[in-house]
């Protein structure tokens, strides 16, 4: 086949428990258009697949790219995936078990589909287009509903002996009487420093009578508290939010220090909505905390930086997975 006739565009989808992001990419992996929808897992498998399809079709329409120009779609999923068999093994936030997602997507959208774990997708994106571009050894920490991590060693994603590496959200940072974590243990980094944990702590304190501007910012509906509202409260100097976020930064710094001590990476790279919203304010605090816990700490040894990709990390990584599958099939 001549190169000119090959389909060049791919679609990347970041399928989260709360929202679906989709984007159309050109042959140079530049974003041509983006769309966003709520996932609504309560609609069940068929309902969610329909929403993914709508989100993709709307992105294609706004980029004015026809279906026939798409070589493949990549989908990042928050859970364990079996890439070779196109299965979602387990995705707790979506309530999915051994779901043949590739088959279902291909039937609905009529392009080849590739699956990838969402955190691995984000890490690949950081390596190709973000702050990890020129690095061989780094660790990503994505701070969202939970905290996910990706480890790149010698230029390759380190998957561990059974594909379960990178659970940095479950490093224990509060050894005694720490809060219960979603994994069943107590005192994990995720239980004190994820956006989810920060929201829970703020809401619990407000319910006990603590004053906070968050109450006004969310119009009394605490389910609406997301990164944007936390960032606004933090910038306004809200005492409650500042205390809880600063605590979270200290814990993230301890987590980063542990990773630096063990792996000696060129950088620890932070991503996720809260980092995007508060950027440098949090980074300096996290660095300070890490510096206090790293052996032989120096600014070169403790390089903690923003991913530079914000919310796009997931869709870019999914697009990379789609492109890798297309290239493998052409070989
Ligand atoms: Zn945990």
Boltz pocket constraint, residues with backbone or C-beta under 6 A from the ligand:
constraints:
  - pocket:
      binder: B
      contacts: [[A, 169], [A, 170], [A, 181], [A, 182], [A, 183], [A, 184], [A, 185], [A, 188], [A, 190]]
      max_distance: 6.0
